[in-house]
Amino acid sequence: MNVPHRHNSHPKISARLKRARGHLDSVVTMIEEGRPCTDIAQQLHAVEKAITNAKRVLIHDHIDHCLDEASVESTADFKEITRYL
């Protein structure tokens, strides 16, 4: 049985990703409406930054809270998650 894996930061991360999803939906609309490429690129950059920041918070939170116990499993987990930085 899997126990839910939650941290205090997860609601904030979820909120960031929902905002990013809203921005991404806006980008699709902008493309469909024929908006200027510069505007679209700017909005895509905002989506990219939001996702990157959410990922960074998630990974740093994981390192801070999940890897407190020094063990072989923790070391392997640390090596695994740092691939995504």
C-alpha positions in Angstrom: 0.0 0.0 0.0 1.4 3.4 -1.0 1.3 6.1 1.6 0.6 9.6 0.1 3.8 11.6 -0.2 3.0 15.2 0.8 4.9 18.2 2.0 3.9 21.6 3.3 5.2 23.1 0.0 3.0 20.9 -2.2 -0.1 23.2 -2.2 2.0 26.2 -3.2 3.7 24.1 -6.0 0.3 23.0 -7.2 -0.9 26.6 -7.3 2.2 27.6 -9.3 1.6 24.8 -11.8 -2.1 25.7 -12.2 -1.1 29.3 -13.0 1.4 28.0 -15.5 -1.4 25.8 -17.0 -3.5 29.0 -17.3 -0.7 30.8 -19.0 -0.1 27.9 -21.4 -3.8 27.9 -22.3 -3.4 31.6 -23.0 -0.5 30.8 -25.4 -2.6 28.4 -27.3 -5.4 31.0 -27.7 -2.8 33.6 -28.7 -1.5 31.3 -31.5 -5.0 30.5 -32.7 -5.8 34.2 -32.8 -2.7 35.1 -34.7 -1.1 37.3 -32.1 2.4 38.6 -32.6 5.2 36.1 -32.1 7.0 38.3 -29.6 3.9 38.3 -27.4 3.6 34.6 -27.7 7.3 34.1 -26.9 7.0 36.3 -23.9 4.1 34.3 -22.6 5.9 31.0 -23.3 8.9 32.3 -21.3 6.6 33.0 -18.4 5.2 29.4 -18.6 8.7 28.0 -18.7 9.9 30.0 -15.7 6.9 29.0 -13.7 7.4 25.3 -14.3 11.2 25.6 -13.7 10.6 27.4 -10.4 8.0 24.9 -9.3 10.4 22.0 -10.1 13.2 23.8 -8.2 11.0 24.2 -5.1 9.9 20.6 -5.2 13.4 19.3 -5.5 14.8 21.5 -2.8 12.0 20.6 -0.5 12.6 17.0 -1.2 16.3 17.4 -0.4 15.5 19.3 2.8 12.9 17.0 4.1 13.2 13.5 2.6 16.9 13.1 2.7 17.5 13.9 6.4 18.2 10.2 7.2 21.6 9.2 5.9 21.1 5.8 4.3 21.9 4.0 1.1 18.3 4.5 0.0 18.5 8.2 0.6 21.8 8.5 -1.2 20.3 6.7 -4.2 17.2 8.9 -4.1 19.4 12.1 -3.9 21.3 11.0 -6.9 18.1 10.2 -8.8 16.4 13.5 -8.1 19.4 15.7 -8.8 19.3 14.6 -12.4 16.3 16.9 -12.9 18.1 20.1 -11.7 
